Amino acid sequence: MTFGILALVALAGILGPLLGARVSWHVPVVVGELAAGVVFGVTGFGLLDSSDQTFTFLADIGFALTMMVAGSHVPVRDPAVRAAIGKGAVRSVVVGLLSVVAGYGAATAFGTGHAALYAVLIASSSAALILPIVDSLGLGGTSVLQMTAQVAIADTVCIVALPLVIDPDNAPRAGVGALAVAACAVALFFVLRAFHRSGHWRKLHKFSEKRKFALELRINLVILFSLAALASSTHVSIMLAGFAFGLVLAAIGEPRRLAKQLFAITDGFFAPLFFVWLGAAINLRDLVTHPSAIWLGLVLGGATLVVHAAIRALGLPLPLGVLSAAQLGVPVAAVTVGTQLGVMGDGEPAAILLAAMITIGAATLAGAAASKAGLTKPV
């Protein structure tokens, strides 16, 4: 990898903000970044080589940081959300059961043998994608809080389950590794909480701010990369390490200064690089050479919308049910890990991303419908 290629990657990443600049479109920034990767990668001009080891390693850093930020967005400290956990949990379970049926049906129809993977994909929701839509539209009320709890639960469970279902032959080993990462995350929570409560973290913050040392960022990067190293050594995706540490930050309360620093290095460089790399790695020409992949994407996307909309029967307004179907983190993680492990068939990664784009488009329309239906915060 050269500086010229790195400049091209950075330039490609700008397409994300350009597409996301129109607020009324509600287009996630990552859509443009993925599209740029597709144009310059194996599908398009072939200028970006996703197999380059340096490019791949930098993308892995971006993957870990992206999942950490996603985990930090889960509203585990919000009392209103915690009060809605009961109904949110029940609805998550129902969505999960329906997803198992839908996943089995899709895997059987297309003969992929990935019923468990499809079930996790269909059941997943993206807190990092849905919560900004909720905030930007000013959505609120009991139903929105219950949906938020449902999304947080689904996001967490599916992130944990994905490494276990994507490579079933190595599920026991992955399970042990996942438990090791989770145990370390729990230990980190108690250590960091005690450090915060003692006042030492505040003293560190003031000292770092005064001397311009960015110590909070450095320390948290050490922790993140250590968890990623543990995950890699135990054959677990770094996705879980990043998300687990993000949940820890969300639980103890992420300092604003740290949040800004993480935003700068993640959204400013590493996350765009990761999504451009992912787009460059996906061969959308497989959708042409393997037309069944298009149908698979349509089926997975449609099944996701139907399963989440079915929660209308449990009292969740239809627009919020469709909004809760929006997914990106889990499909992206599935494609990333599946591509690295070589366990996906021809066209399958492209089909999974197509399904995710369908849910994002539907969620954008559903969010607008929810706003028009008056599901907003009281003035």
C-alpha positions in Angstrom: 0.0 0.0 0.0 1.3 3.4 -1.0 0.5 7.0 0.0 -1.2 7.4 -3.3 -3.5 4.5 -2.6 -4.1 5.9 0.9 -5.0 9.3 -0.6 -7.5 7.5 -2.9 -9.1 5.7 0.0 -9.4 9.0 1.9 -10.9 10.6 -1.2 -13.3 7.7 -1.7 -14.4 8.1 1.9 -15.6 11.6 1.3 -18.5 10.2 -0.9 -20.2 9.2 2.4 -20.7 12.7 3.8 -21.6 13.9 0.3 -24.5 11.5 0.1 -25.4 12.0 3.7 -25.4 15.8 3.5 -29.1 16.0 2.6 -30.7 15.6 6.0 -34.2 14.8 4.5 -32.7 11.7 2.7 -31.5 10.1 6.0 -28.8 8.2 4.0 -26.2 6.7 6.4 -22.7 7.9 5.7 -21.5 4.4 5.3 -23.6 3.8 2.2 -21.5 6.3 0.3 -18.3 4.8 1.6 -19.3 1.3 0.6 -20.4 2.6 -2.8 -17.0 4.3 -3.3 -15.2 1.0 -2.4 -17.3 -0.8 -4.9 -16.4 1.7 -7.6 -12.7 1.5 -7.0 -12.5 -2.1 -5.9 -12.8 -5.5 -7.6 -16.3 -4.7 -8.9 -15.3 -1.4 -10.6 -11.9 -0.1 -11.7 -9.8 -2.4 -9.6 -7.6 0.4 -8.2 -8.0 -0.8 -4.6 -6.7 -4.2 -3.7 -8.6 -5.5 -0.6 -6.1 -8.4 -0.2 -3.2 -6.0 0.5 -2.0 -6.9 4.0 -1.5 -3.3 5.1 -4.9 -2.2 3.8 -6.5 -5.2 5.5 -4.8 -4.5 8.8 -5.8 -0.9 8.8 -9.4 -2.0 7.9 -9.3 -4.3 10.9 -8.5 -1.4 13.1 -11.4 0.5 11.6 -13.6 -2.5 12.2 -12.7 -2.7 15.9 -13.2 1.0 16.3 -16.5 1.0 14.4 -17.9 -1.8 16.6 -16.7 0.0 19.7 -18.5 3.2 18.8 -21.6 1.1 17.9 -21.5 -0.5 21.4 -21.1 2.9 23.1 -24.3 4.1 21.4 -26.4 1.4 23.1 -28.4 3.5 25.8 -27.7 1.1 28.7 -27.7 4.1 31.2 -31.0 5.6 30.2 -33.5 5.0 33.0 -36.5 5.4 30.6 -35.0 2.7 28.3 -34.3 0.4 31.2 -38.0 0.7 32.3 -39.1 -0.4 28.9 -36.8 -3.4 28.8 -39.6 -5.8 29.8 -41.7 -5.3 26.7 -38.6 -4.8 24.5 -37.2 -8.1 25.6 -40.5 -10.0 24.9 -40.6 -8.4 21.4 -37.0 -9.3 20.8 -37.7 -13.0 21.7 -40.7 -13.1 19.3 -38.6 -11.5 16.5 -35.9 -14.1 17.2 -38.3 -17.0 17.0 -39.9 -15.7 13.8 -36.4 -15.1 12.4 -35.4 -18.7 13.0 -38.4 -19.8 10.8 -37.6 -17.2 8.1 -33.9 -18.0 8.2 -34.5 -21.7 7.8 -36.9 -21.1 4.9 -34.4 -18.9 3.1 -31.5 -21.3 3.6 -33.6 -24.2 2.4 -34.9 -22.4 -0.7 -31.5 -21.3 -1.8 -29.5 -24.3 -0.6 -26.8 -22.3 1.2 -26.8 -24.2 4.5 -26.7 -20.9 6.4 -30.0 -21.1 8.3 -28.5 -20.0 11.6 -26.7 -17.1 10.0 -29.8 -15.9 8.2 -31.8 -16.1 11.4 -29.3 -13.8 13.2 -29.2 -11.4 10.3 -33.0 -11.2 10.1 -33.4 -10.8 13.9 -30.7 -8.0 14.1 -31.2 -4.3 14.5 -28.7 -1.5 14.3 -28.7 0.8 17.3 -25.9 2.9 15.8 -28.2 3.4 12.7 -31.7 3.6 14.3 -30.9 5.9 17.2 -29.6 8.8 15.1 -32.8 8.6 13.0 -34.9 8.7 16.2 -33.0 11.7 17.4 -33.0 13.6 14.1 -36.8 13.2 13.8 -37.5 14.0 17.4 -39.3 10.7 17.9 -40.4 9.9 21.5 -43.0 8.4 23.8 -43.5 5.0 25.4 -43.6 3.1 22.1 -40.3 4.6 20.9 -38.6 3.8 24.2 -39.9 0.2 24.0 -38.6 0.0 20.5 -35.2 1.4 21.6 -34.9 -1.2 24.3 -35.9 -3.9 21.8 -33.2 -2.7 19.3 -30.5 -2.5 22.1 -31.2 -6.1 23.1 -31.3 -7.4 19.6 -28.1 -5.6 18.6 -26.2 -7.0 21.6 -27.5 -10.6 21.3 -26.9 -10.8 17.5 -23.4 -9.4 17.8 -22.6 -12.1 20.4 -24.3 -14.8 18.4 -22.8 -14.0 15.0 -19.3 -15.5 15.5 -20.9 -18.7 16.7 -23.2 -19.2 13.8 -21.1 -18.0 10.9 -18.6 -20.9 11.3 -20.6 -23.7 13.1 -17.7 -26.2 12.8 -15.6 -24.0 15.1 -18.5 -22.8 17.3 -17.2 -24.5 20.5 -13.8 -22.8 20.2 -15.5 -19.5 19.3 -17.8 -19.9 22.3 -14.9 -20.2 24.6 -13.2 -17.2 23.1 -16.4 -15.2 23.3 -16.7 -16.0 27.0 -13.1 -15.0 27.5 -13.6 -11.6 25.8 -16.9 -11.1 27.7 -15.3 -12.0 31.1 -12.5 -9.4 30.4 -15.1 -6.8 29.4 -17.0 -7.4 32.7 -13.8 -7.1 34.7 -12.9 -3.9 32.8 -16.3 -2.5 33.7 -15.8 -2.9 37.4 -12.2 -1.6 37.3 -13.0 1.4 35.2 -16.1 2.2 37.3 -14.1 2.1 40.5 -11.5 4.3 38.9 -14.2 6.8 37.9 -15.9 6.8 41.3 -12.6 7.3 43.1 -12.0 10.6 41.3 -8.7 9.4 39.7 -10.1 9.4 36.2 -11.2 13.1 36.6 -7.7 14.0 37.9 -6.3 12.2 34.9 -8.7 14.0 32.6 -7.7 17.5 34.0 -4.0 16.7 33.8 -4.3 15.3 30.2 -6.4 18.3 29.1 -4.0 20.8 30.6 -0.9 19.1 29.1 -2.6 18.2 25.8 -1.6 14.5 26.2 -4.9 12.9 25.1 -4.3 10.2 27.8 -7.9 9.0 27.9 -7.8 8.2 24.2 -4.4 6.5 24.5 -5.5 4.4 27.4 -8.8 3.3 25.8 -7.0 2.4 22.6 -4.6 0.2 24.6 -7.6 -1.5 26.1 -9.4 -1.9 22.8 -6.4 -3.3 21.0 -5.7 -5.7 24.0 -9.2 -7.0 23.8 -8.8 -7.4 20.0 -5.5 -9.3 20.5 -7.3 -11.6 22.9 -10.1 -12.1 20.5 -7.7 -12.9 17.6 -5.7 -15.3 19.7 -8.8 -17.2 20.7 -10.2 -17.3 17.2 -13.0 -14.8 17.8 -13.8 -11.9 15.6 -12.5 -8.5 16.7 -16.1 -7.4 16.2 -17.0 -8.8 19.6 -14.0 -7.2 21.3 -14.9 -3.8 19.9 -18.6 -4.0 20.7 -18.0 -5.4 24.2 -15.7 -2.5 25.1 -18.2 -0.1 23.6 -20.9 -1.5 26.0 -18.4 -0.9 28.9 -18.0 2.7 27.9 -21.7 3.1 27.6 -22.3 1.6 31.0 -19.8 3.8 32.9 -20.6 6.9 30.8 -18.3 7.9 28.0 -16.6 11.3 28.8 -17.4 14.0 26.2 -13.7 14.7 25.6 -13.1 11.0 24.9 -16.2 10.8 22.7 -14.9 13.7 20.6 -11.4 12.1 20.3 -12.9 8.7 19.3 -15.2 10.4 16.8 -12.2 12.2 15.2 -10.0 9.1 14.6 -12.9 6.7 13.9 -15.4 8.7 11.8 -12.6 10.9 10.4 -10.3 8.1 9.1 -10.5 4.5 10.3 -14.2 3.9 9.8 -14.3 5.3 6.3 -11.2 3.3 5.4 -12.9 0.1 6.7 -16.1 0.6 4.7 -14.2 1.5 1.6 -12.1 -1.6 2.1 -15.3 -3.7 2.5 -16.8 -2.2 -0.6 -13.6 -2.9 -2.5 -13.7 -6.6 -1.3 -17.3 -7.2 -2.4 -17.7 -8.4 -6.0 -21.1 -7.1 -7.0 -20.5 -8.7 -10.4 -21.5 -11.9 -8.7 -25.1 -10.5 -8.7 -24.9 -10.6 -12.5 -23.1 -14.0 -12.8 -25.2 -15.5 -10.0 -28.7 -14.0 -10.4 -29.9 -16.1 -7.5 -27.9 -13.8 -5.2 -30.2 -11.0 -6.1 -33.2 -13.0 -5.1 -31.5 -14.1 -1.9 -30.9 -10.4 -1.1 -34.5 -9.5 -1.8 -35.8 -12.5 0.3 -33.5 -11.7 3.2 -34.4 -8.0 3.1 -38.1 -8.7 2.7 -38.1 -11.3 5.5 -36.4 -8.9 7.8 -39.1 -6.2 7.2 -42.0 -8.7 7.6 -40.6 -10.2 10.8 -40.1 -6.9 12.5 -43.4 -5.4 11.2 -45.2 -8.5 12.7 -44.5 -7.0 16.1 -47.5 -4.8 15.3 -49.5 -7.6 16.8 -47.8 -7.0 20.2 -48.7 -3.3 20.2 -45.7 -1.7 18.5 -46.9 0.8 15.8 -46.1 -0.4 12.3 -43.7 2.5 11.4 -41.6 1.7 14.5 -41.6 -2.0 13.7 -40.2 -1.3 10.2 -37.8 1.2 11.7 -36.5 -1.4 14.1 -35.6 -3.6 11.1 -32.8 -1.3 10.0 -29.6 -3.2 10.1 -26.0 -2.5 9.1 -23.5 -3.5 11.8 -24.4 -7.2 11.9 -24.6 -7.7 8.1 -21.4 -5.8 7.6 -19.7 -7.9 10.3 -21.1 -11.1 8.7 -19.7 -10.2 5.3 -16.4 -9.1 6.8 -15.9 -12.2 8.9 -17.4 -14.6 6.3 -15.1 -13.2 3.6 -12.1 -13.6 5.8 -13.0 -17.2 6.7 -14.0 -18.0 3.2 -17.3 -19.7 4.3 -19.7 -17.8 2.0 -20.8 -18.9 -1.4 -20.5 -16.9 -4.6 -22.6 -13.7 -4.5 -23.7 -14.3 -0.9 -21.8 -11.3 0.6 -23.3 -9.0 -2.0 -26.8 -10.5 -1.3 -26.4 -9.8 2.4 -25.4 -6.2 1.8 -28.3 -5.8 -0.7 -30.7 -7.0 2.1 -29.2 -4.5 4.5 -29.7 -1.6 2.0 -33.3 -2.6 1.6 -33.9 -2.4 5.4 -32.2 1.0 5.5 -34.4 2.4 2.7 -37.5 1.1 4.4 -36.4 2.4 7.8 -35.9 5.9 6.3 -39.5 5.9 5.0 -40.8 4.4 8.2 -39.1 7.1 10.3 -40.8 9.8 8.3 -44.1 8.0 8.7 -43.6 7.7 12.4 -43.0 11.5 12.6 -46.1 12.2 10.6 -48.1 9.9 12.8 -47.2 12.0 15.8 -44.8 9.6 17.5 -42.7 12.4 18.7 -41.4 13.8 22.0 -43.9 16.1 23.7 -43.2 19.8 23.2 
